[in-house]
Structure formats: structure tokens, C-alpha cells
Amino acid sequence: MYKRSQYTNTKFNVNASIQGQTLEQKIEQITSNKEPIKDGSPLIFTEKSEGVKAGYNIRTDRFEVAVDAIDKMVKSNIAKSEAKPQMNIVRDDSGAESTQGTGTDK
């Protein structure tokens, strides 16, 4: 006799999808309400005089673009940390820390 696998029932709802609008319904809604078209992809083509965006150029070294983005992020984090007030921590002779910020707690 073959061993049969026993399946357990779970409370996971496998198909929790909802029915969306058809393309025809969407077009009819936009034209009847005279709404602007919000659904679409961003423009990746630019004028010839502007050149090709670095993010879409196949000849761009993507590592260099990533390094530049990380450098900007690090500089902004450093600027934020320098803008925060610093708290002076002074150690007593007993080794306990004082966080009063004045340094005259001896």
C-alpha cells in the first residue's frame, strides 16, 4: 500500500485578489469625467541636445552611478548628525558616567 500525504488546512487565503476595471471601462471613465491620465510610465526619452539620462544609458557604468548616490547619502547623514546637539559625557573617579552636559559634576 502507498503512503498518502496528509494535507493540513490552514487559514491562509490563497487568492485574495479583486476584480479590476477593464481597459474599456477605464477609458470610458476618463473620457466621461474628463480626468487627466495618471496611469503611465515616466518619460525616459529626452531632447537630443540634453543627451541620454545616465540611468537609462546602456554604456553607463552603473557602479559609478551607485557610488555617487551613496556619497550623497553619506554626506546628508553626516550633515544631519552634525546638526544634532552633542551631549558631553564625563566620567567620575568612581567610573560612573554623568550626562549633565556641563562637565563640572566632580
Legacy VTK file of the C-alpha trace (Angstrom):
# vtk DataFile Version 3.0
C-alpha trace
ASCII
DATASET POLYDATA
POINTS 106 float
0.000 0.000 0.000
1.208 3.508 -0.821
1.762 6.142 1.808
-0.526 9.133 1.233
0.474 12.636 2.256
-1.882 14.303 4.660
-2.579 17.938 3.892
-3.468 20.258 6.710
-5.937 23.071 6.304
-4.517 26.488 7.046
-6.139 29.855 7.465
-4.202 31.372 4.577
-6.400 32.944 1.945
-4.600 31.926 -1.218
-6.496 34.035 -3.726
-7.355 37.366 -2.153
-7.496 39.215 -5.480
-10.217 41.590 -6.547
-11.654 42.183 -9.991
-10.215 45.323 -11.588
-11.537 47.542 -14.338
-11.242 46.526 -17.943
-9.365 48.823 -20.285
-12.600 49.832 -21.985
-14.175 50.810 -18.651
-11.090 52.797 -17.688
-11.067 54.717 -20.989
-14.779 55.426 -20.745
-14.377 56.722 -17.193
-11.501 59.011 -18.162
-13.292 60.428 -21.202
-16.652 60.905 -19.470
-15.194 62.589 -16.361
-12.531 64.451 -18.378
-9.867 63.337 -15.905
-6.183 63.630 -16.734
-4.429 60.363 -17.491
-2.469 59.492 -14.346
-1.539 55.924 -15.190
1.579 55.699 -17.280
5.290 55.235 -17.321
7.812 58.020 -16.750
9.332 59.720 -19.760
12.770 58.262 -20.429
13.407 59.915 -23.770
14.896 63.399 -23.687
15.773 66.015 -26.245
18.830 65.251 -28.318
20.617 68.327 -27.001
20.176 67.076 -23.402
21.654 63.694 -24.169
20.755 60.347 -22.645
19.970 60.043 -18.932
22.638 58.103 -17.070
20.112 55.717 -15.568
18.914 54.592 -18.998
22.188 54.666 -20.943
23.461 51.165 -21.678
27.022 52.465 -21.809
26.900 53.996 -18.324
28.924 52.376 -15.607
26.170 51.679 -13.109
28.667 51.135 -10.325
29.829 54.747 -10.634
26.223 55.988 -10.501
25.633 53.905 -7.366
28.826 55.204 -5.720
27.770 58.809 -6.410
24.323 58.168 -4.912
25.849 56.583 -1.803
28.265 59.508 -1.422
25.340 61.959 -1.473
23.507 59.869 1.123
26.547 59.677 3.418
27.132 63.440 3.169
23.500 64.144 4.081
23.721 61.752 7.062
26.901 63.478 8.253
25.227 66.884 7.950
22.230 65.639 9.954
24.447 64.213 12.707
26.464 67.451 12.944
23.262 69.459 13.247
22.142 67.468 16.306
23.277 68.837 19.697
26.047 66.758 21.221
25.800 65.646 24.864
29.004 65.698 26.895
29.616 62.534 28.898
32.015 62.965 31.800
33.352 60.081 33.896
33.752 60.479 37.658
36.608 58.927 39.622
34.288 56.067 40.537
33.774 55.180 36.877
30.152 56.336 36.808
29.060 58.474 33.905
27.448 61.882 34.252
25.258 63.045 31.406
24.520 66.541 32.680
26.442 68.105 29.816
28.383 70.654 31.912
31.382 68.590 32.941
31.570 70.194 36.432
29.913 67.299 38.298
33.009 66.160 40.262
LINES 1 107
106 0 1 2 3 4 5 6 7 8 9 10 11 12 13 14 15 16 17 18 19 20 21 22 23 24 25 26 27 28 29 30 31 32 33 34 35 36 37 38 39 40 41 42 43 44 45 46 47 48 49 50 51 52 53 54 55 56 57 58 59 60 61 62 63 64 65 66 67 68 69 70 71 72 73 74 75 76 77 78 79 80 81 82 83 84 85 86 87 88 89 90 91 92 93 94 95 96 97 98 99 100 101 102 103 104 105
